[in-house]
Amino acid sequence: MKYDLKSFVICVVVCVLFSFFWCNREKVYQRTDPFLNKYVWKYIPYSIGYPIIMFLILILVKQFERPEQDDVAKQLYLAGILSYLLITAIVIFELMEKFGKYVGKIMSFPKLLIQIFLSLLSIVLCYGFAYNILYYYDNSMFSSVCYNDIIQETIQFVYYSCEIFFNTDVSDIRAINLISQGLTIVESLTSFLVIVILLANYKNIGNIFKNI
């Protein structure tokens, strides 16, 4: 799929809107957090809720047929894909921030393990969904993807996300496009930041281990 000047303009506009939101995110959070805490996070833990929301959005996007012609629909579709990726960035930032807060708290060892596991799982899932939506937009971004079914594709990309995040070599999928390779690098950096957060709170984690 070719990327033209119109696509570039769409990307710039969406990024500018995202930047405006990011600069004013505190005001947005003040208005949305009470609602989320009352109706969402009260019943579903945030570390499970975020991936569920992103997966539902992914399924919704895939219900629309990908436009091939260079028209308004194609540009709007690109804007939707880019918006999804930026929302993913916000979600991962939130997960990382909450992960840092939980690791720094004094809690029981089983609860700490559960929080770490759910937080890392949520991050891996969100990246997997992002890879999947990139592939749906342009299937030349990744190689060795075996299935076209929504669920099977999602499982494959989550598996690929696990490979990148945990620095293993278990998936046959490879990023072969500059955009997909860039997202892969970002996930590797996220993995590094998780290690930094854990090391920064080693005293608290050590005290929790001592109290087992």
Secondary structure, 3 states (H helix, E strand, C coil): CCCCHHHHHHHHHHHHHHHHHHHCHHHHHHHHHHHHHHHCCCCCCHHHHHHHHHHHHHHHHHCCCCCCCCCHHHHHHHHHHHHHHHHHHHHHHHHHHHHHHHHCCCCCHHHHHHHHHHHHHHHHHHHHHHHHHHHHHCCCCEECCCCCCHHHHHHHHHHHHHHHHCCCCCCCCEECCHHHHHHHHHHHHHHHHHHHHHHHCHHHHHHHHHCC
